[in-house]
Amino acid sequence: MGIPKLDLGMRNNGYFSVKHYGSMTHRWKSITTFKYNSKEKDWFLHKESVGNYEDKEDLDKILWKIKTVKDFGKIRFKEYR
């Protein structure tokens, strides 16, 4: 399975993402994005994306499974598991 890697990304527009990546010959990528709600003064889950691909495949050909608030509802950062 290889050693999973972790990356955090913060954008100036009120979003931040947690990115996981793991590999051997079969690779996977997971990106979880949170959005700040200024009215509620808290962070909420915005989007979850998971992609799988083989070692030699072009990264542009990753088939992503994407879930949004419409799929999982309103989840505060502190409640996310």
C-alpha positions in Angstrom: 0.0 0.0 0.0 2.9 2.4 0.4 3.1 5.1 3.0 0.2 7.5 2.8 1.1 11.2 2.6 -0.8 14.2 4.0 -1.0 17.8 2.8 -3.0 20.7 4.1 -4.0 23.6 1.8 -5.5 27.0 2.8 -7.0 29.4 0.4 -7.7 33.1 1.0 -11.3 32.7 0.1 -12.5 30.9 3.2 -11.7 27.3 2.3 -9.1 24.8 3.4 -8.4 21.2 2.2 -6.9 18.1 3.7 -5.3 16.0 1.0 -4.3 12.3 1.5 -2.4 10.3 -1.1 -1.2 6.7 -1.1 0.5 4.5 -3.6 2.2 1.4 -4.9 1.0 0.3 -8.3 -2.6 1.2 -7.4 -2.8 4.8 -6.2 -5.5 6.8 -4.5 -6.1 10.4 -3.6 -8.6 11.9 -1.2 -9.4 15.6 -0.8 -11.7 16.9 2.0 -12.6 20.6 1.8 -14.1 22.8 4.5 -15.7 26.2 4.1 -15.9 29.0 6.6 -19.5 30.3 7.3 -19.2 33.9 8.5 -22.8 34.0 9.8 -22.3 31.0 12.0 -18.6 31.8 12.6 -17.6 28.2 12.1 -16.1 25.8 9.6 -18.3 23.3 7.7 -17.6 20.3 5.5 -18.0 21.5 1.9 -16.8 18.6 -0.4 -15.2 15.2 -0.3 -13.4 13.8 -3.4 -11.8 10.4 -3.7 -10.0 9.2 -6.8 -8.3 5.9 -7.8 -5.9 5.2 -10.6 -3.1 2.8 -11.7 0.6 3.6 -11.6 1.0 4.4 -15.3 -2.3 6.2 -15.9 -2.4 9.9 -16.7 -3.5 11.9 -13.7 -6.1 13.6 -15.9 -7.9 10.3 -16.2 -8.6 9.8 -12.5 -12.3 8.9 -12.0 -13.4 11.1 -9.0 -16.2 10.2 -6.7 -17.4 13.6 -5.3 -19.8 14.3 -2.5 -21.1 17.7 -1.5 -23.4 19.2 1.2 -26.4 17.9 -0.9 -25.1 14.4 -0.2 -24.0 14.6 3.5 -25.9 17.6 4.9 -24.5 20.3 7.2 -21.5 19.0 9.2 -19.3 21.2 11.4 -15.6 20.7 11.3 -15.5 19.7 15.0 -18.2 17.0 14.3 -16.5 15.6 11.2 -15.1 12.0 11.5 
